[in-house]
Amino acid sequence: MPSSSRVTLQIPKAPNDLRTALSRELDTAYALGGWPMVDQLAQGVFGFEQYASLGEFVPRGKLAGSQMSDARSERLMSVLRERVPPERAALFRAFEQLRGELADWSAACLNILEEYVVCRAVTEELPACDAATLNEARRYLSLSATDDASVRKALADPAASHIQALVGPEGRALAKALVELSGTYRKFKNAQQEFEKTLPSRKTAKGAVWLALLSPALGFSALAAGALADRLKGAGDAKAGARLARASGEFQAHFAETAVRYPVVFKLGHCLDQGESVWRGETVRALQDTLEASAELSDLLGEEPEQVWKFTRLVERSVVAGLAAYAPLAARAAADRMLLETRTPPFARLNAGIQLLSMPLGLVPFPPVQGVVALVSVLGDAAEMLESYLRTREQRLGFRASLDPGRSLGADSSYTSTLIQGAFVALGLLPIPGALKEWAESGTEAARGAALRRAALEAAGEVP
């Protein structure tokens, strides 16, 4: 509903009925919109006309709550409590009491949910991922013993990627499937290269190829051929574009079909153009990495249970499985808590301020200032890049702990942002040598000028 639309709620005056109806509306508001919508309900309980007449303002506008029940929401309630009209006093007191109970319930729910999610991850989800990984090893590798301990011991051997072979019960079937998939992949790469030849410039080629690569991931692989051909009519040969789109769609479909039958293929996408000797080693390394990530994540959650809020998939599954009776309210409390994990981190906020200052200061025609500004800007970019990498470490563990992305504890944390930040750090380094050189040259010229001036004064007899 638009924020300007008002909803009329009928609340009975009888004390018991009033509390029941108000509790229902309060729970609904919290489940739908969190504490901001609860605070909108508080304004309605207070009276919109009376609220509109208040002269109280905060930097963002009229008194309002925030995502969590924090100081800003409490300030709103304190102002309303002092100025509530007499005819609404009983209604407001009941609302305030119910709101306090909801805040207490939300805090208790988060504590219980955190413990439950950690317990579920350590005792159910990660062991299930390990069991699936060990089963994959039994399917493909040449193992002398197939019990869990023996399979783990075989995979723990540092030389396992060299001594193991794809000769297990389904090892040869996996190798055959990879050979067929590599053929589809080569067709796709050939279509990509043929299309690049038809493009007028390298820059246009890159953009069009990225469009072809991303089209299946964007959810329209079935229509990619026609849509992509239309997009690329002005950039290259339409037939080559259609072939590329068709080859891309076929590869995506073939990859998905193969990975469903052999989940380890999800971890082998980077080496499809290699031979069986490479696939064998990468298969073993993928199994090893999955078990290592699962063990590391289990230890991490045991030591730092609050890290569990970074795994959205795990939290969502746990809410449905363990708190089904309170799912709407628990899901809202969990969503608000997870939102705190996505806030802009400290170094990112600091670097934003540094960049704002560096833009005008960088224009100052004074080499020392320019050098210092460039150096501080680079340090800010480097600190933000390191912070971003460290903050996503747990999410990468959650994704690596499962061969099947559908069973992972969290979404894959891409390295793209880190690479982009690294590029900005490299760009920030470019002006530093020039600024230092200019600084040195200006210093040398100043020293030479001072020497000439002294010589001139001595020649004129003004300096003894």
C-alpha positions in Angstrom: 0.0 0.0 0.0 1.3 3.5 -0.7 2.6 5.2 2.5 0.0 8.0 2.1 -3.0 5.7 2.3 -4.7 5.3 5.6 -6.3 2.1 6.9 -9.2 2.3 9.3 -9.0 -0.2 12.1 -12.0 -0.9 14.4 -10.8 -1.5 18.0 -13.5 -2.5 20.6 -13.6 -0.4 23.8 -14.1 -3.4 26.1 -10.7 -4.0 27.8 -10.4 -7.7 26.9 -11.6 -7.2 23.3 -9.5 -4.1 23.0 -6.3 -6.0 23.9 -7.1 -8.9 21.7 -7.8 -6.8 18.6 -4.9 -4.5 19.2 -2.5 -7.4 19.7 -3.7 -8.9 16.4 -3.1 -5.6 14.5 0.2 -5.1 16.2 1.5 -8.5 15.2 0.3 -8.0 11.7 2.0 -4.7 11.4 5.3 -6.1 12.7 5.1 -9.2 10.4 4.4 -7.0 7.3 6.7 -4.1 7.9 8.8 -4.5 11.0 9.2 -1.7 13.6 8.7 1.1 11.1 5.1 -0.1 10.5 4.6 -0.7 14.2 5.5 3.0 14.7 3.0 4.0 12.0 0.4 2.1 14.0 1.5 4.0 17.1 0.8 7.2 15.2 -2.7 5.9 14.4 -3.3 4.9 18.0 -2.2 8.4 19.1 -4.4 10.0 16.4 -3.2 11.2 13.0 -4.7 14.6 13.4 -3.0 15.1 16.8 0.3 13.6 15.5 0.2 16.0 12.4 0.0 18.9 14.8 3.2 18.0 16.6 6.1 20.3 15.9 8.8 17.7 16.7 11.2 16.9 13.9 14.3 14.8 13.5 17.0 15.1 10.7 15.1 12.7 8.5 11.7 14.4 8.9 8.9 13.8 11.4 9.3 11.6 14.4 9.5 8.0 13.1 10.9 4.6 14.1 13.7 2.7 12.5 14.4 -0.8 11.3 15.0 -2.1 14.9 13.3 -1.1 18.1 16.1 1.3 19.1 16.5 4.8 20.6 14.7 6.5 17.7 11.6 4.4 18.2 11.8 5.0 22.0 12.0 8.7 21.4 8.8 8.6 19.4 7.0 6.6 22.1 8.2 9.0 24.8 6.9 12.1 22.9 3.5 10.4 22.2 3.2 9.2 25.8 3.5 12.7 27.1 1.0 14.2 24.7 -1.6 11.5 24.1 -5.1 13.0 24.2 -7.2 11.9 27.2 -9.8 10.2 25.1 -7.1 7.9 23.7 -5.1 7.3 26.9 -6.5 3.9 27.6 -5.9 2.7 24.0 -2.4 4.1 24.0 -1.5 2.5 27.3 -2.7 -0.9 26.0 -0.7 -0.4 22.8 2.5 0.6 24.6 2.2 -2.5 26.9 1.7 -4.8 23.9 4.5 -3.1 22.0 6.9 -3.7 24.9 5.8 -7.4 25.1 6.4 -7.7 21.3 9.9 -6.1 21.7 10.7 -8.5 24.5 9.4 -11.5 22.5 11.4 -10.4 19.5 14.7 -10.2 21.5 14.0 -13.6 23.1 13.1 -15.1 19.8 16.4 -13.9 18.3 18.3 -15.6 21.2 16.5 -18.8 20.8 16.7 -18.7 17.0 20.4 -18.1 17.1 21.0 -21.1 19.3 18.7 -23.3 17.2 20.2 -22.3 13.9 23.7 -23.0 15.2 22.6 -26.3 16.6 20.9 -27.2 13.4 23.9 -26.2 11.3 26.4 -28.2 13.4 24.3 -31.3 14.0 22.1 -31.6 10.9 23.0 -29.4 7.9 26.8 -29.7 7.8 26.7 -33.5 8.6 24.3 -33.9 5.8 26.6 -32.0 3.5 29.5 -34.2 4.6 27.5 -37.3 4.0 26.7 -36.2 0.5 30.3 -35.4 -0.1 31.5 -38.8 1.1 28.9 -40.5 -1.0 30.2 -38.6 -4.0 33.7 -39.9 -3.2 32.3 -43.5 -3.1 30.7 -43.1 -6.5 33.7 -42.0 -8.4 37.0 -42.9 -6.6 39.1 -46.0 -6.3 38.7 -46.7 -2.6 39.8 -49.9 -0.8 37.3 -49.2 2.1 34.0 -47.3 1.9 33.1 -46.6 5.5 33.0 -42.9 6.4 36.3 -42.9 8.4 38.2 -44.7 5.6 36.8 -42.3 3.0 37.8 -39.3 5.1 41.2 -40.7 5.6 41.7 -41.3 1.9 40.7 -37.8 1.1 42.9 -36.4 3.8 45.9 -37.8 2.1 47.8 -34.9 0.5 48.7 -37.1 -2.4 45.1 -38.2 -3.0 44.7 -35.9 -6.0 47.5 -37.8 -7.7 46.9 -41.4 -6.7 43.1 -41.5 -7.0 41.4 -42.4 -10.3 37.9 -42.1 -11.6 37.3 -45.9 -11.5 34.7 -46.1 -8.8 31.2 -47.5 -9.4 30.2 -44.4 -11.4 33.7 -43.0 -12.0 33.7 -43.9 -15.7 30.2 -42.6 -16.1 31.3 -39.2 -14.7 34.3 -39.2 -17.0 32.1 -39.9 -20.0 29.6 -37.2 -18.9 32.5 -34.7 -18.6 33.7 -35.6 -22.1 30.3 -34.9 -23.5 29.9 -31.7 -21.6 33.3 -30.5 -22.7 32.2 -31.0 -26.3 29.2 -28.7 -25.7 31.5 -26.2 -24.0 33.9 -26.2 -26.9 31.0 -25.5 -29.3 30.0 -22.6 -27.1 33.6 -21.2 -27.1 33.9 -21.6 -30.8 30.6 -19.7 -31.3 31.9 -17.0 -29.0 35.1 -16.7 -31.0 33.2 -16.7 -34.4 31.0 -13.9 -33.1 33.9 -11.8 -31.9 35.3 -11.8 -35.4 32.2 -10.1 -36.7 32.4 -7.2 -34.2 33.7 -3.8 -35.3 35.8 -3.2 -32.2 37.3 -5.1 -29.3 35.3 -3.0 -26.8 32.0 -3.9 -28.5 33.0 -7.5 -28.7 33.6 -7.7 -25.0 30.2 -6.2 -24.2 28.3 -8.4 -26.6 30.1 -11.6 -25.4 29.3 -10.7 -21.7 25.6 -10.3 -22.7 25.7 -13.7 -24.3 27.3 -15.3 -21.2 25.0 -13.6 -18.7 21.7 -14.2 -20.6 21.1 -17.7 -19.3 22.0 -16.6 -15.7 19.4 -13.8 -16.0 16.6 -16.3 -16.4 15.8 -16.2 -20.1 18.0 -19.0 -21.6 15.1 -20.5 -23.4 14.5 -17.2 -25.3 18.2 -16.3 -25.5 18.6 -17.0 -29.2 16.0 -14.6 -30.4 16.4 -11.9 -27.8 20.2 -11.9 -28.0 20.1 -11.8 -31.8 17.8 -8.8 -31.7 20.2 -7.0 -29.2 23.2 -7.7 -31.3 22.0 -6.8 -34.8 23.8 -3.4 -34.6 26.9 -4.8 -33.0 27.8 -7.8 -35.2 26.5 -10.4 -37.5 23.0 -11.4 -36.5 23.5 -15.1 -37.5 26.7 -15.3 -35.5 24.9 -13.7 -32.5 22.0 -16.2 -32.8 24.5 -19.1 -33.0 26.3 -17.8 -29.9 23.0 -17.4 -28.0 21.9 -20.9 -29.0 25.3 -22.4 -28.1 25.2 -20.6 -24.7 21.7 -21.9 -24.0 22.6 -25.5 -25.0 25.7 -25.4 -22.8 23.8 -24.0 -19.8 21.1 -26.7 -20.2 23.7 -29.5 -20.6 25.7 -28.3 -17.6 22.6 -28.2 -15.4 21.5 -31.7 -16.5 25.0 -33.1 -15.9 25.4 -31.4 -12.5 22.1 -32.7 -11.3 23.2 -36.3 -12.0 26.8 -35.7 -10.7 26.8 -32.9 -8.2 30.6 -32.7 -8.1 30.4 -31.1 -11.6 29.3 -27.9 -9.9 32.9 -27.6 -8.7 34.5 -28.5 -12.0 33.1 -25.7 -14.2 36.6 -24.0 -14.4 38.3 -27.0 -16.0 35.8 -28.3 -18.5 38.2 -27.7 -21.4 40.8 -29.9 -19.8 41.3 -33.7 -20.0 40.6 -36.6 -17.7 43.9 -36.3 -15.9 42.9 -32.8 -14.8 39.3 -33.7 -14.0 40.5 -36.5 -11.7 42.7 -34.2 -9.7 40.1 -31.4 -9.5 37.4 -33.9 -8.5 39.5 -35.0 -5.5 40.4 -31.4 -4.6 36.8 -30.4 -4.8 35.8 -33.2 -2.4 38.7 -32.3 0.0 37.8 -28.6 -0.1 34.2 -29.3 0.7 35.0 -31.3 3.8 37.6 -28.8 4.9 35.2 -25.9 4.6 32.5 -27.8 6.5 34.8 -28.6 9.4 36.1 -25.0 9.5 32.6 -23.6 9.4 31.5 -26.0 12.2 34.3 -24.8 14.4 33.6 -21.2 13.6 29.9 -21.4 14.5 30.8 -23.1 17.8 33.2 -20.3 18.7 31.3 -17.3 17.2 27.5 -18.2 17.1 26.6 -14.7 16.1 28.2 -15.3 12.7 25.2 -17.5 11.8 23.2 -14.4 10.8 25.4 -14.1 7.7 23.8 -17.3 6.3 20.4 -16.3 5.0 19.5 -19.7 3.5 20.3 -21.5 6.7 18.3 -19.0 8.9 15.3 -19.2 6.5 15.2 -23.0 6.5 15.6 -23.0 10.3 12.7 -20.6 10.8 10.4 -22.8 8.7 11.6 -26.1 10.3 11.7 -25.0 14.0 9.4 -22.1 14.4 6.6 -22.9 12.0 3.9 -21.8 14.5 5.5 -18.4 14.8 6.9 -18.2 11.3 5.6 -14.7 10.3 6.9 -12.9 13.4 10.1 -15.0 13.7 10.9 -14.4 10.0 10.5 -10.7 10.5 12.7 -10.7 13.6 15.3 -12.7 11.7 15.1 -10.5 8.7 15.7 -7.4 10.8 18.7 -9.0 12.5 20.2 -10.2 9.2 19.8 -6.7 7.8 22.3 -5.5 10.4 24.9 -7.7 8.8 24.4 -5.9 5.5 25.0 -2.4 6.8 27.8 -0.4 5.3 30.9 -1.4 7.3 33.1 1.1 9.1 36.0 1.3 6.7 33.6 1.7 3.7 31.9 4.6 5.4 35.3 6.1 6.3 36.6 5.6 2.8 33.5 7.3 1.3 34.4 10.4 3.4 38.0 10.2 2.3 37.0 10.1 -1.4 34.7 13.1 -1.0 37.6 15.1 0.5 40.2 13.9 -1.9 38.3 15.2 -5.0 38.6 18.9 -4.1 42.0 18.6 -2.4 43.4 16.7 -5.4 42.9 19.9 -7.4 45.2 22.0 -5.2 48.3 22.9 -7.3 50.7 21.9 -4.5 52.6 18.6 -5.0 52.9 17.7 -1.3 49.2 18.0 -0.9 48.5 16.0 -4.0 50.8 13.2 -2.9 49.4 13.0 0.6 45.8 13.0 -0.8 46.6 10.2 -3.3 48.3 8.1 -0.6 45.4 8.5 1.9 43.0 7.6 -0.9 44.9 4.5 -1.7 45.1 3.5 1.9 41.3 4.0 2.2 40.6 1.8 -0.8 43.0 -0.9 0.4 41.4 -0.9 3.9 37.9 -1.2 2.3 39.0 -4.0 0.0 40.5 -6.0 2.9 37.4 -5.4 5.0 35.1 -6.6 2.2 37.2 -9.7 1.8 37.2 -10.6 5.5 33.5 -9.9 5.9 32.6 -12.4 3.2 34.9 -15.1 4.4 32.1 -16.9 6.4 29.7 -16.7 3.4 32.4 -18.3 1.2 32.7 -21.1 3.7 29.0 -21.6 3.8 28.9 -22.0 0.0 32.0 -24.2 -0.2 30.7 -26.6 2.5 28.3 -28.2 0.1 28.8 -29.7 -3.4 25.3 -28.9 -4.3 24.5 -25.1 -4.3 20.9 -25.9 -3.4 22.1 -27.3 -0.1 24.6 -24.7 0.8 24.3 -22.7 3.9 24.7 -19.3 2.2 24.9 -17.8 -1.2 28.2 -17.7 -3.0 30.2 -14.5 -2.2 31.6 -13.4 -5.5 35.2 -12.1 -5.8 34.0 -9.5 -8.3 33.6 -6.7 -5.8 37.1 -7.4 -4.4 38.6 -7.4 -7.9 36.9 -4.1 -8.6 38.2 -2.6 -5.4 41.7 -3.9 -6.2 41.5 -2.1 -9.5 40.6 1.1 -7.8 43.6 0.6 -5.5 45.8 0.2 -8.5 44.3 3.3 -10.2 44.9 5.3 -7.0 48.6 4.4 -7.1 49.0 5.9 -10.6 49.3 9.6 -9.6 51.6 9.1 -6.7 54.9 8.7 -8.6 54.0 11.8 -10.7 53.2 13.8 -7.6 56.4 12.8 -5.9 58.4 13.6 -9.0 56.8 17.0 -9.3 57.4 17.6 -5.6 61.1 16.7 -6.0 61.5 18.9 -9.1 59.8 21.8 -7.5 62.1 21.4 -4.5 65.1 21.3 -6.7 63.9 24.4 -8.6 63.3 26.2 -5.3 66.8 25.4 -4.1 68.3 26.5 -7.4 66.3 29.7 -7.3 67.4 30.4 -3.7 71.1 29.9 -4.7 70.8 32.2 -7.7 69.2 34.9 -5.6 71.9 34.6 -3.0 74.6 34.8 -5.7 72.9 37.9 -7.1 72.8 39.6 -3.7 76.4 38.8 -3.1 77.4 40.3 -6.5 75.5 43.4 -5.6 77.3 43.6 -2.3 74.2 43.3 -0.2 75.4 40.1 1.4 78.7 40.1 3.3 
